[in-house]
Amino acid sequence: MNEAVWDQIFDHAKVDYPAECCGIVTSDGNGGFVVQRCENIQDKLHKKDPETHPRTARTAYRMDDMQVHKILSQTEQAGGNLVAFYHSHIDCDAYFSQEDRDAATFFGEPTYPGVIYPVVSVVDGDVQEKKVFQWVEGKKGFVEIRV
């Protein structure tokens, strides 16, 4: 991912603050990247059923499955591919939480092999740090990688 992609992710994170932002980075099939902002539906889920969804968008994110499906389908039809799922953390460090790990795996294996997971820390509305995580088969888990 290049600096223009990071700038778009940072902007998204700042605009959505104090809620976590979330989105998808895809390739366009021609060597370029496309940042696809997704709606964080966590507050809607929490409002509808706070017992099942106790966390709000300030401490969690959930992408709409239909929006994700549409983005991935359009990307594939255009000859591109999935590069990353990104999100922000609010007023704390950038890290890959257990909930993040659970959401990115299916029966202990990566749901999307080869995909990276950028996490951006936003404190008081300003981006503080970025980290990227990826599944490492030898470790059977997600580890921070250099970007």
C-alpha positions, 0 to 999 in steps of 0.5 A: 500500500502506498502513502495515498492509500494511507492518507485516505485511511487516515482521513476516514479514521479522522472523519468517523472519530469518535467511532471506529472506521472500517473499510476495504482496500482492493487492487484495481487490476492495473497496479493501483489501489482503491480504498472503499469506505464501509459503514460501521453498523455496530451502533445499529446492532447495539441499539437493536440488541444490546445484549447480543451486541454490548459494544458501541462503534466507539469500541467495535466495528462491524461491516455490513455483509451485503456491502462487503459482498458488493465491493468484493464482487465488483472488484473481482468482475473488474479484474482486481483483488482484495488487499486489506480490511482496515479499521481504527481504534479510538483513544488507544493504541493500534493493535490486533485484538482477540475480537479482530482475530476471531473476525478474521478467522474461520475454524482457526484458519484465515478467512481471507488468506494473504489479506492484510489488516491495517489498524490505525490509532486515533487519539483526540481526533488525530491519527497516532500510529498505524500497524499492519497484521497478517496471518503467518502460517508457521505461527498459526496466527496474526503477527505485525508486519513491516510496511 
